[in-house]
Amino acid sequence: MQIKRWRFKPRGDDSIIKDLNQQLSIGRIAAQLLVQRGITNVKEAQGFLKPRLDDLYDPYLMKDMDKAVYRIQKAINDKEKILLYGDYDVDGITSVANLYLFLNRFTNNIDYYIPDRYSEKSGISKQSIDFAIENNYTLLIASDCGTKDVETVDYANSKNLDIIICDHHKISSELPRAVALLNPQRVDCDYPFKELSGCGVGFKLIQALSKTYNIAITEHTDLIQLLALSIAADMVPVIDENRILAKYGLKYINEKPIPGLEAILKSAGIKRQPDNIYHKEHFFNKQIILSDIVFLVAPRVNAAGRIQNGRDSVDLLVCKDIEKAEKLAYQINNYNEERKNIDFKATTEALEMMEHYNISNYATILYNPNWPKGVLGIVAARLTEQYHRPTIILTWSEDDQLISGSARSTKNFNLYEALDQCSDLLENWGGHTYATGISLKQANLDAFIKRFVNLAENSLTDNMLISEIEVDAEIDFNDITKKFVRLLKDLEPFGTGNPQPIFYSKNVYDAGGYTKIIANNHLKLFLSQPNYKFGPGFPAFAYNAIEYYEHIVAGKPIDILYTIEENDWVGNNTIIQLNIKDIIKKEPDYE
């Protein structure tokens, strides 16, 4: 395991913890976890533990929502042709799929357009405007992009093509002159929750239209599943509305997934199966959680846009026939396998470059004109995780004769603000605080590298470059009861802004010599504590922890950081398992 710094979160106000525990009967530790998440009273706790779709905000609180609804109603009533446009990543693809599934109820004059990652610029492309005009579309609804596309929207306006924008990216000084610009990031927008995904903004538009057409939100179980996919993939904070929607999306996926998601999960090895005890058919042989969506579903949905075209993924997500969906999922799974091979090659080359070309300890900027544009974000994310510093991975774009790439960062460095200070050297850039895309002229590359590295060196300290684990609470193995694990599940879904609780336990040891090495570097363990009274101990897994093997099998104690998980066993039975995040060796105390 790599060196990490442990930081114990403040426990919170003891009086609030005590009050929550007494009124909710959830135990001191669970009450502490709530307080650490900003929950300070019983009403907030009840809303957090048992969220309701009725708690979603009024969509008309969003600036321009009335304009968007009016324009779409007019297009439906006048039988205008509507083109749905979305970015080529998961957020844009799910946005388009959701709007298509909803609007297709009212009109057949609708289609969708996903830009080509390699031949069209990010944002609303001029090619898409020309396509819309040539094919007699009069309304284009852009999702997960558009906020910065002032010139493109002006061009569309000059051709009498109306544009509605559903976006969530940071706002620049000049806004595009669209019919409606739905973006909670607008300074003039009073919408109370600013962290929606792009698909989330589109869903608020659907929610507003549903009020007009008297459709209950409970009828949108299919759409909320896709919304959960966007929340997971785009790594928006799993708090407030996002948490409500992700929770219900996962619930619906586990109860009755749409054909597209079921087919993707099947291609990933998670299949529906009968429960031999109750003779019912379960959709999956495990409970799908948000991390499954992040690691199993999102890469496959993304793969179509990286290898072929994102339209293939929209076709899959809107498909209503399971047999057809499985065929589409099979093809997309092949794209994903191809993507993994390309990704592995580019990552290996980037790591080799790091050994010979390291311009700074505080930022990584690598340029290879031969790297495929479609895997730059993945490579940047992997290097950021390994070196814990802002990373920009660049390649050459033959179509627009520019260097383009993806940037990723850690919580200690705001990419958006840094790139804003480099904007005079960039042709195009945009995104989020910790994930952005950029393009620049070849002539500006050296100056950009120098300025960006200088910003990083002036902002970061050596201490910030050490990976940090935030620890929620110290607990004893006796605290890990079935009731406690059930309460932890009420805190789900876990993700950005609502991380899975990490616990600390000391003086842990191997219980009965079950520890063994698996896959060369990992450890499968069975652990206990001296005073544990409810059984022999817990199974555990430690990734890349072979260096601790001799110490553990010798019966010596360790201190551990870990998460608590449930693994399916047989039928409805589950086992509690510890997922080890870090280990400290201890020497036995013989006194």
N, C-alpha and C positions, 0 to 999 in steps of 0.2 A: 504494500500500500504506500502511496506517496505521502510525503510529509504534509500534515494539515494542522491548522490552528483551531483549537476548540474554543468556542465562545458560548458561554451559558447565558441564555436570555434572562432578563429580569423576571422574577416570578410574578410580580404584579401586586396589587393592593390586597393584603391578607384579609381585610374586612370584607371586601367584595367577593373574594374566593370563598370565604366562610359562608356568606349570605347565599351565594349561588348554590353551594353544596347543600345547605340546609333546606332551601326551597325546592330544589330540583332533585335532590337525593342522587347525585351523579358521582359523588366521591371527590376528595380534595384535588387529586391530580387532574381529573377531567375539568373541574371548575377552573383550575389554574390554566389549562390549555385554552379555555374560552377567554379568560382575562387577557392572556398573551395575544389573542387575536382581536383585542379591542372591544370585547363584549363586557359591558359593565352593569347590566341589570337583567332581571328575569325575562322581561319582554323581548329584549334583544337576543337572549340566549335561546328562547323558545323559537324565535324566528330563524335563528341560525341552525338549530338542530332539526327543525321541521319546517323548511322553507315551502312556500306556496306560490303557484303561478299567479295567484291573485295579488301577490306582493309586487309584481312588475309595475314599472312606472307608466304613466299615461304617455303614449307615443307622441301625442300632440304637444308635449312640452319641448320637443325638438324643433329647432328653428327650421322653417321652410316645409314642415311636414304637411301643412294644409295645401301648399302649392303643389307638392309632389302628388298628393292624393287626387287633387282636382285634375291635374294633367293626365294622370293614368286613367281616371274615370272617363275623361273626354276621349282618350285614345280608344278605350274599349267601346264606348257608345258609338263612336264614329267609324269603328272598324278599321282603325289605322294599323299599320304594321309596326310592331314593337321589337326592337333588338336588344337583347340582354348581353351586356359586356362585362367580363370579369378578368381580374388579374389571373396569371397562370399558376398561382400557388393554391394550396388547399382553401384558404380563406376566400379567394375570389371564385374558385370553382364551386364551393358550397353555396356561396351567395347567389350565383347564377342558377344553380340547381333549385334552390329554395324558391326564388322568384318565379322560375319557370313552372314548378309544380303548382304554385299558388295561382298565378295569372292564367295558366292554361285552363283553369276552371271556367274562365269568362270569355276567352278569346282563343281562336286557332291561328290568328295572325301574329304569331310570336315565334322567335327563334333565338339562338344564342351564338355568341362569337367569343372565342378565347384566343388571344393573340399568340403568335409564335414567339417563343422565348428568344430565339436566335436572330430573327429577321425583323422584329418589331420592337420599338422602344418600350420601356416600362411606362405604365400609365395608359391613358387613352391614346391609341396609335392613330396616325393619320390614315393608315391603310384601312382601319376599321370604319372610319368616317366615310372614306371613299366607297367601301363595300356597302355601307348602309344607304348611301345616296344612290348608287347604281342599282340597288335592289328595292328602291322605293320605300324604305323605312322612314318614318317621320318622327319617331321617338326612340332614343337610345337611353337605357338605364345602365349606368356604369357602377360596378361594385368593387370595393376594396382598392380604389384608385380614383384619380380625377382631381383631387384637391389642388394639385400643382399645375394642372394642364390648362393654363389660361389661354395660350395661343391655339391649342387644339380645339377648345370649346368655341373660341371666336371663329375658327374656320368652320366648325359645324353650324354655328349660327348664320354665317354668311351663305350657307347652302340650305337654309331652312330646315335643319335637323335639330330638334329640341333634345336637350340632354338633362337627365336627372342623375345626380351623383350621390351614391351611398358609400361614404368613406369614413375612415377612423384615423388616418395618418395626421401627423402634425401639420398645422396650418402655417402657410407663408404669408407674407404681408399682403399680397394681391390675391383676391379670390376670383375663380373663374366665373364668367357670367352665364351660369347655367340656369335653367328654369327653376331648379331647386338644388341646393347643396346641403344634404343631410350629413352632418359631421358634428358629433358632440364636442370636438376639440375647438370649434369656432368660439372666439371670445364673446360673440354676441348670442351664443346659444345657452339657454338656461337649463338644458337637460341635466338632471342631477347626477347621472353616472357617466363619466367621461371615458371609461375604459372598455367599451364594447368592441368586439371584433368587427371587421367589415361585414361579415355575414350577420352579426348582431344588429348593425344599423339597418341592413336590408330587412331583418325580421321585424324591427320596429315599424318599418313601412308596411309590411304585411299585417302587423297588428292594427295599424291605423286603418288600412283598407278593410280589414275584417270587421271593424266597428261599423263601417259604412254598409257592408253587405250582411251584417248581423250574423257573423260566424264566430262561434265561441273558440277561445284559445285552446280548449281541450280537444278541438278537432285537428290541431296542428301537431299531432304526435310524430308524424314523419318528418316534418320540417325541424322540429326541435332536436331530433336525432342528428341531423346534419349540422345544426347550430352547435351542438356539443363537439362535433368533429372540428369545427372551425376554432372554437375556444381552446381546445387541446392543442391543435397544430400551430396556431398563431401565438401561443404562449401569453395570451392576455391574462391579467390577474383574475384568479378564480375567486372573486369576491362579489358581493352585492348581486346585481342582476346576472352576471356571468355565472356565479355559483348556482343560482336558482335554475338557470337554463341548462347548465351542464349536468346538474343533479337529475333533472327530469329527463334530459336527453339520454343519459346512461340507463335510467330506469326503463325507458321505452325500448332502448336497444336490447336490453336483457330480456324484456318481456316479448317483444315482437319486432325484430329489426326489419327495416325496409330491405327489399331484395338486394340492392346494391351493397349495403353494408354487410349483410349476411354472406354474400358471395366473397367479399374481400376477406372477411374473417375466416371463412372456410379455406380460401387460398393461402392464408397465413397459418393454417393448421388447427384452427379453433372451429370445431364442428358441432352441429346440433346432435344430440344423442338422447335416447330414451333413458329415463330413470327407472332402473330395474326394481326399485323398492315400491314406487307408487304407480308404475306403469304409465307415466306421463312422458310426453316428449319435451325435453328441455331444449332451448335454442342453442345453448353452448355448454361445453363441458367445464366451464369455469365462469365465474362472475366477471363480466367485462368492467374494467375500471379505466379511469382517464389515461393512465400510463399505457394501457393496451392500445388506446386510440392513437397516442403519440407515436409509439414505436412500431405498431403493426399496421394500422390503417393509413395514417397520414403519409408515410413514405410511399405507399403504393399509389395513393391518389396523386401525389406530387410527381411520381415517376413518369406519367404520361406526358406532362408538360416538359419534363427534362429530356425525354428521349424522342417523343413524337409530337403530340399536341394535346393540350389540356382538355380539348373538347371530348376526347375519349373518356375521360373521367366523369364529365358531366353526363354523357350518354349512360354511363354505368349508374350514377347516383339517381337519375330520374327514371331508370328502367323499373317497370312494375312486374316483369315476368322473371321468376327466379332462374329458369333454365337459360334464358338469354343473358341474364346478369352474370351467371357463372361463366359463360363463354367470354364475356367482356372482362370479367375479373381475371380470368386465366391469361388473357392478352396483357392486361395491365401488370399482372404479376411477372410476366416475362420482361416487360419494360423495367420493372424494379430490379430484377436480377441483372439486367444489362447496366442499369444505373449503378448498382453496387460495385460492379467490376470497374467501371469508369471512376467512381468515387474512390475506391481503394487505390487505384493507380495514382490519381491526382494527390491524394493524401500522403502516400508514400513519397512522391516526388517533393511535396511541400516540406515534409519532415527532413528529407535529405538536404533541401535548401537551407533549412534552419541551422543545420550543422556547419555549413560553409558560408552562410550569408546572414549575419545577425547584426542589423544596423542599430539595434537598441534593446535593452532589457525591458523596456517599458511599453513597447508597441511592436507588432509584427506586420510588415507590409511585404507581400510577395507577389511578383509578377511573372507569369509565364504565358506567352501569347498562344501556346498550344492547348492550354487547359480549356475544357468545355465549359461554357457559361452556366450550364444547368447544374453543376455540382459545386460551384464556388461557395455558396452559402453553407453547404455541408462541411466542406474543408475548413472554412473559417470557424465554424462552430467547434469542430474537433480540436483545432489548434488553440482556440480560446480556452477550452476546457482543460487541455493539457498544460498550457503555459500560464494560464490565468492572467492574460493581459489582452488589450484590444488588438484585434486582428483584421487585416484587410487582405483579401485574396483577389487578384486582378488577372484579367486576360485581355486579348485583343478581339474587338468586334469588327469583323470585316465589313458588315453591312453599313454601319455608320462611321467607320474609320475612327473609332474612339477606343480608348482603354475603358473597360467596364468591370465591375466586380461587386462583391458582397462584403459587408463588414459586420463583425460581431464584437460584443464587449462584455465586461464583467459589471457587477453592480457599482463598482467604484469609479466608473468612467462613463460619462454621458456622450455617446457617439453623436447624437443629433446636434448637441451644442458645439462639439468639436468640429463637425463638418460644416456647421453654419459659419464658423470662423475661417473655414477654407473655401467658402462658396465661390469666391472670385476665381478660383483655380478649377472649378468643376463645371461641367456642362449640364449635368443633371444629377440630382440626389434626393433622397427622401426615405422615410420609413419611421422607425420608432427610436426610443432612447437607446436600446441595446442591439438593434438589428436594422441595418440600412443597406441600400443599394446606391452605387455611385457610377458616374462615367466622367471621363476627362480626356483632354487632348494629350497626345504623346509628349508634346513640348512642355506640358505642365507637370509631368510626373515627378521629376526630381524636386521641384519646388514644393509640390504637394507633400511628398514624403518628408521633406525637411520640416515643414510647418506642422504637420500632424504629429510627428515624433516629438517635436519640441513641446507641443501642447500636452502630450502624454507624460513626458518627463517632468513637466512643471506641475502636473496634477496628481501623479501617482507617487507613492513611496514604496520602498522595498517591502514594507510590511503588507501593503495592499496586494502584492504579487503572490502572497502565500494563500493557497486555497483555504477557506474557512468553513468549518461546520458549526452551524448554530444548534445548540442543544436546548431542548425545551425543558426537560426535567430529569432529576435523578430519581430512579425508582428501584425498588427491590423486586426480585422475581415473584415474590408473593403478591405483588400488586397486579400481576398479569393474569387476571381472571377472565372468564368468558364474558361477564358483565362489562368489564373494562374494555375488552376488545369490541363489544357491541357499541359502546359509547364512542370509541375511536371511529367506527364506521359512520356514525352520525356526523362526524366532522368532515367526511368526504363530500365532494371529490377534492382530492389534493392536487395542487398545481401551483403555478406562480401566484404569490400573494396569500396562498393558504397551503403552505408546505406540509408534507407528512411529518408528524411529530417525531423528533429524534430523542431517544432516551439514553441515559447514562446509568450503567450498573457497574459496581466494583466487586473485586474479589470473586470473579467468575472462573470456573474451572471445567475441564473436560469430565463429563459424567459417564464413566464406564468404558473409556477407551474406544469410542465410536468415531473419533476424528479421523478423517482420511483426506488424501489429496485427490482432487478430480480435475480433469482437463489440464493437467500439468501445473497450473498456477493457483488454483482455487481450493478452498477448504470447505468440506462438509463436516459440520460439528454437531455435537450434542452436549449442551452446556447446563450447568446448575450453579447454585450458590450454597454455602454451608448451611444456611438456615431455611432453605426452600422446603415447604411442607406439603405441597399439593401433588407431588409426583417426582419422577426421576429427573426431570428437566425439560429443556426445549431444544428441538432441532434448530440449527442455524446454518447460515451460508456466509462465507467471507470471500469476496472477490479479490483476486490478485494478492493473496495473503500467505503464500507459501513460506515466507520468511518467519512466520510465527509457529510453524508446524512443530518443530522440535521442542520448543518451549511448552506448547499446549499438551502434547502427548506425554511429556514428562510430568504432567499433573500440576504444573506451576500455574499460579493465578494470573488472570488478566483483567484489565478494566476495558469495557467496551462501550462504543456508541452504536446504536442500532434503531431500526424501525421494526414495528410489529406488524406481521401480515398473517392472513389466513390463506392456506392452500387447500384446494379440494382434494379429498382422499378417495372415499368410495361413496357413491350415491350422494346423499345430502351431508355426509360427514366431512368435517374440515379439521385441519390441525393448525395450531398456532406455531408460526415460525419466526425466528429473528433474522433480520437481514443486516449483517454487520457492516457498519460504515467506517469504523476505525478501531484500532486495538493498541493498548499500551501494555507492555510486559511488566509483570510485577514479580518480585521474589517472595517466596513463602516466609511467613512470620512464625518462627518456631518457638517464640517465647510464650 
